[in-house]
Amino acid sequence: MDEHRVNVGMVGFGTVGTGVAKLILEKGDLIAAKTGIRLHLSCIVDTDITRPRPVSIPHGVLTRDLNALVKNPDIQIGVELVGGTGAARDVQRKLLESGKDVVTANKALLATHGSELYDLARAKGRCIAFEASCGGGIPIISSIRAGLAANEIQAIFGIVNGTSNFILSSMTAKGLSFPEALALAQKKGYAEADPSLDIGGGDSAHKLAILASIAFGDEILLEDIAVEGIQGISHDDIRYGAEMGYSLKLLAIGQKSGAGKISLRVHPSFIDKESELARVDGPFNAISVFGHAVGQVMFYGRGAGMMPTASAVVADIIDVALGNSAQVFKHMLIRPRAEASGRIEKIDDLVSRFYIRVMAKDEPGVFAALSRILADHRISISGALQHEGTGPDNSVPVVIVTHATGERNMAAALKELSTLSVVSGKPVHIRIVDIPEDRDG
Amino acid sequence: MDEHRVNVGMVGFGTVGTGVAKLILEKGDLIAAKTGIRLHLSCIVDTDITRPRPVSIPHGVLTRDLNALVKNPDIQIGVELVGGTGAARDVQRKLLESGKDVVTANKALLATHGSELYDLARAKGRCIAFEASCGGGIPIISSIRAGLAANEIQAIFGIVNGTSNFILSSMTAKGLSFPEALALAQKKGYAEADPSLDIGGGDSAHKLAILASIAFGDEILLEDIAVEGIQGISHDDIRYGAEMGYSLKLLAIGQKSGAGKISLRVHPSFIDKESELARVDGPFNAISVFGHAVGQVMFYGRGAGMMPTASAVVADIIDVALGNSAQVFKHMLIRPRAEASGRIEKIDDLVSRFYIRVMAKDEPGVFAALSRILADHRISISGALQHEGTGPDNSVPVVIVTHATGERNMAAALKELSTLSVVSGKPVHIRIVDIPEDRDG
């Protein structure tokens, strides 16, 4: 079989870069046999070229000089693994301007400057491939774009941040507090020293912006996405939710509403504990995609880590080398912002069910007072739970699950609840997300 | 955006064909906007052109004459949805010989005559795309070939026959007998009047032959695959297995062994009831793929039905139209049969754990006799369970779970067990499959 040799340059030689180098150097024969593409790692650019890495790099490949890549016309593909939105943006621009196709895992950059970079790539007749930006080694981008190409995508529900999922799973399974679970995640290497992008929902929002753009064909900005993290989650609420049949997950949701609008949000979500996504534990990712023809399709795997992410990066390199990415990129449907922005539903307009918990004095008439306020705001109760006193001043947790109601109603009701003299502290509210299970009847 | 018009001809206008026509006719604008491909359904060939179908076909498109497709040089892609291995083979040959690319959902044909058809396609410079042959709407073929291209695939564990999974799920959840569950599947349209290909494991074997060929790069023949169906399964064994922590699934397994051989088999399998595949209920499919870099990736969705299968067919049509399929097909690694056949492990050489049940007289010394025979065959017991008598002659079910042992050992032990005077009927044995969970430690 004839082989097509492709020269690859890489910028950023950290964890994922090391994995990419390993795959290209150690599995080159396998890849050539499977795909007809013979990958050649021409150069690796990094500021640190002395630190030992667990892969043996041929002499002369490692350099501090970005120009060794950018100015080398024999290199067809540039892989940007710098990360972040600063230097990485400059790197991608230079790669595209020098006529190279770009492969990247940089969700933060694509979520914030994707449109600028896509435009530049198109102007230069190049493409950007970014399978590794979402879901680690799970082929979710190509599946949505190609595998489900004949579908009108109706919704995406994703557990796309392994750190948060590990923390919530640990709180659920081991009864840990949030700080304990975070410390465990850090100890195991799943959370960084500054975990704010993961636990605050920002990383999930980056990925949702990318997934929703390709699924719905609209230019999605980060500001379109309502984001709440898991920092405030108490183990008590996970436990009470479980008693009522729910599992708590940090979900990234992109969903078409009846009115043709798209709801985009990242927030802690109680979901039916029998649902597929409820069973995704530890640092794993899973993404359920609903298409009008295919129904529900779920993709599950490791959403991060050296080799899973490298697997996606190298798959993209091959896809670019085969010319497939160029075809798909050329026709990537992204409606102009002017058209897209009118289609984004504001979080204030969201209607959903809610789990609420207040710490209330254990005395007669309390439940009546609470339910009176909800009724005043036209919020209907579908279930309730009261436990023995555990809070300060012998207060007891009163948990209420509501029928569907608007965000504004709920905000107003919560505000009024917190003013009740029998209520101590701020009421907790967590949205209940009804994933439209594509179940057998 | 410029559109590329592609003329499509289809042979076979049954359930899936109707879905394909609906997608092309009703979602043509969406597909063109997403992919740049404007699909035109030029002709549909079927022996029955009068039966009403739930899609409105333009005048002149429907015909009984295959030549209207084959002899029309303006049609680039032929979709074969005839099914089976007779007429369909002739249709695919004619399509390829007339210079058309082929898209098909026909697993039976590819599993039995794939090599002949692939050779013909290559000789004619054409390609065959068959995403819809496995897993319905789940993009499993493209994910293994492209998304996981940088991986050495270690194993595939698939629930790939929705009929069997529905039957086993119903037996498990509702306590139905096999005949009752089969009747329910037929009533719901999940099983055909003659269900033998589904419940006998043949359909799963067809799909495994295709999946394993692309995953491992060897030409797999049906005769390489050991096949057992679910016809003989008793609800009692599902119940006893559940008590010991297992769920029963009909699995299609392709797995590399330590010695570089590949084990290929379809059989009822007890798997850990906490594993991802154990939770796949009803008529759904799920396929776990293990790659050396990516770890476990699981794909879940509807494995059959009009629109899910049509979703995959139309995705393939688009992929062929974009030229991507030709690239991938050209480089599809299939080692010649001479090389492949030495790599297939015989089922007799398989080592696995077993669930066994014998109906034995409820009298002293029985368990000692049973365990003596197992010990004589060097089979070690890891667990046992004895219930109150339910069988004929006041016999009681004795359930034993073994440590790993060879098939030959087990066959010899079972033979000897059945000769014991205290044992009535034939001992039941079901393999326990340890899916290498890619779990967080």
Interface residues (C-beta under 8 A of the other chain):
Chain A: M1 G19 L23 K27 L30 I31 A33 K34 T35 G36 I37 E131 G136 G137 I138 P139 S142 S143 R145 A146 G147 L148 A149 A150 N151 E152 F166 K188 G217 E276 R279 D281 G282 P283 F284 G291 H292 A293 V294 G295 Q296 V297 M298 F299 Y300 G301 R302 M307 P308 A310 S311 A312 V314 A315 I318 D319 L322 G323 N324 Q327 V328 K330 H331 L333 D438 R439 D440 G441
Chain B: M1 G19 L23 K27 L30 I31 A33 K34 T35 G36 I37 E131 G136 G137 I138 P139 S142 S143 R145 A146 G147 L148 A149 A150 N151 E152 F166 K188 G217 E276 R279 D281 G282 P283 F284 G291 H292 A293 V294 G295 Q296 V297 M298 F299 Y300 G301 R302 G305 M307 P308 A310 S311 A312 V314 A315 I318 D319 L322 G323 N324 Q327 V328 K330 H331 L333 D438 R439 D440
